[in-house]
Amino acid sequence: MEQRRTRRFQLQLPLSITRSGAERVLLPGLTNNISSSGVLFTTQREPDLGGPIEYLIVLNREGPQSVSLRCMGKVLRADRISTSSDTNSTNFQIAATLERYEFVRGHAVPA
């Protein structure tokens, strides 16, 4: 039986990759699960395996002011997944660490 150090929460939240390695990007995604040490999410482009990654998870879109979590970590795994019978529709399931984070209010995606 698989044992994990931290509990995973099955949450589907909007996510944006804002930096992959040294490259600034704006790539949308969706979380599959989150723990205190990492996140599993899907996106349309494969980031550099083992490289640094910065991503933004939107925690609260509703209400007077949105709240997001800006995360910095490292890409641990990237698996290609098919999303439909269309061969042009391929996403990647990414496992990344959550090494540092900060809460940000309002519009937090960098320009």
N, C-alpha and C positions, 0 to 999 in steps of 0.2 A: 504494500500500500504506500502511495506517495505521501510524504510528510513535508509540509512547508513551514518555514520559520515564521511567516506572517500570514494573517488571514486575508483572503481575497474577497473583494466585494464586486458582484456582478452589476456593473453600472454601464449604461450606454449613454455617454455624454459627448457633445461635440468637442473635437480636438483639432488644433492647428499646429503643424510643425512650423516653427519660425526660423530655425537654424539647423542645418544638417552638416556636420563637420565645420568647415570654415565658411560655407556658403549660406547666405541668407535666402530663405525660401518662404513661401506662404502656401502650404499644402494642407488641405482639409482631411480630416479623418474622424473616426468614431471609436471611443473606448469600448473594450469588451469586458475587462475587469481591471481593478485597481487594488493595490496593496500599499502599505507604508514604504515598501522598498522598490516598487516598480509598477509598470502599467503594460497591458496588452491592448493593442489597438489595430485597426485596419486603416489603410491609406492607399493611394493610387501609385505611389512611387517608392522604390526601395532605397532607404538611406544606407550610408556606408556602414557595414557590419563592423562593430568594435569602435566606431567613431563617436564623437560627442554629438548630442542632440539636445535641442531646446524645443519645448512644446508647451502649448497653452491649452488647458482644459477648462471649458466653460461650466461653472458649477451652478450658476443661477442667471438665466436669461430674463426671467420674469421679475416683476417688481420695479421699483423706481430706479435702481442702479444695479447693473450686472456685476457679478463677482466671478473671477477666474483664478486659476492656479497656474502660475508660470513655473515650469519645471525644467531642470537641467539634469541630464543623465548620460548614459552610454547605451548604444544599440547592442543588445545581446543576441538577438535572433531575428531573421527576416524570412518568412515563408510565403511563397507564391500561392495564392488561392484563386480559384475561378468563382466568379460571382453569378454567372449565367451560362447558357449554352453558347452565347456569342463569344467567339475566340478573342475578340478585341476588348472584352470586359474582364480584366484581370486586376486584382488588388493584392496587396501584401499585408500579411499579419505580422506586426512588429512587436517584439518584446524589448522594453527599454527599462533601465534602472531609473529610480527617482532619487537622485543624490542630494539635490538642493531644490528648494521651492520657495515661492513667495506668493502671497495673496495680492491680487490687483483688482481695483474697482474700476468700473466704467470700461470704455473702449481700450483694450490693452494690446491689441495686435500692433507691432511696430511698423512704422512707415517704411 
